Amino acid sequence: MTSYDFDRPFISEVAMPLYAAIDADVAARYGRTVRATKLSNVEYKVRFGRLKRDNNMKPPPSCGRIFGGYLVIRNLGSPAQYETWMPEHVFEEIYRNEPQTSVSSIDTA
């Protein structure tokens, strides 16, 4: 039996991997690079409940059912930076994993 990490919803921004926008329009609106990690909609709701005052966060989606998805931090390093949640299939259509890990190498254009 595997044990669940109850701190999982509270992962820090720097611990999240980088992803690059595949689409130029998405890159223009939200930045070329985002930080993201797998998180269900219910886990995002838990994070929102605890961190909404400290982080600029979009409200969580409905939680009638549990859906797989991603916690996504967009507009990295800008005053418009915010956290949101999106379903797994949507995220995987517009972002790809970035090999870079250095915050200084992020292109926020």
C-alpha positions, 0 to 999 in steps of 0.5 A: 500500500502506498501512502499519500503525501498530505503536503502534496497540495502545498508544493513550493513554486521552485519545486515544480518543473518547468513547461513550455507553451506549444502554441504562440497565442498561449505563450503571448497571453500567459508567458512562454514558460510555466511551472506546473505539477500534477494535482487533482481538482480537490487537491487544488481546492485544499491548496486554495483554502490555505494559500489564497491570501498569500498567492494570487490564485484563481478559484477552484473548479467544482468538486462534485467528482475528482479529476486529474489535472495540473496546478499551473503558475502562469506569467512567471516573474511578473506582477500578473503571475497567478496560480490556476488549475486545469484538467490534464488533457487540456494542459498536455495539449498546450504545454510540454516539459522543459529541460531547463530548471534555472529560474534565471533562464526563464523567458517570460515574454 
